[in-house]
Amino acid sequence: MKRKQIKYIIAVVVVLFLAYHSVFIKKLDEVRAAQQSGFDAAGFAAAFWQKELVPSLKNAVPLNQLIQELNNEPEKAFNTYGKTLGIGYVRYFMVQGEGIVHKINEDDIELQLANSQPANKVSLETEYVYGNAVRDASGLIQITDFDNTMDLNNVSEQINHKIKTEVVKPFLAHVRVNEKVKFIGALELNSKHPQTKKIELIPVQLELVKD
């Protein structure tokens, strides 16, 4: 191999090495900043849930209404109801509705949405409860409320943990196929390709409706 080629390969390796470690150092700095701040993510999430999130759920948009508006005037629907902390096409919505349990799967519960087209189905996530959907759909938390992004993301993790342990787990112990469920949950949609046939929700409140 020619000396020039060897030098080129070495240069590429050095650039990749430095790029990798510069990213690592940035992430490490965030971790250290979060540790030094002494921020109590669990305490913040618990207070936020009780004092702000739960009282705001009464304002969640009816899912049937949102679907109709998304089909007729999608841009207006996204601007009216969608929330986000960043930029891009993804928006989060806090929605409410009722449905009949069609199937209970290992990772989710499938509902046929009440008072809607047969094609409109709702998937309540029961296993993969993660991400920032609930935090952002609330519209109550701002990036400027936190000293660093690590604290902000830790709040999301604590909210999701609360959902899995205090909302999903007790609900799964009692729900059965063909039962009616009243739900409130967070929905993530892309404004370029909004999917309204099968809605995937992170549940925030779940209630069995007895006729």
Buried (B, 14 or more C-beta within 10 A) or exposed (E): EEEEEEEEEEEEEEEEEEEEEEEEEEEEEBEEBBEEEEBEBBEBBBEBBEEEBEEEBEEBBEBBBBBBBBEEEBEEBBEEBBBBEEEEEBBBBBBBBBBBBBEBEEEBBBBBBBEBEEEBBBBBBBEEBBBBBBBBBBBBBEEEEBEBEBBBBBBBBBBBBBBBEEBBEEBEEEBEEEBBBBBBBBBBBEBEEBEBEEBBBBBBBBEEEEE
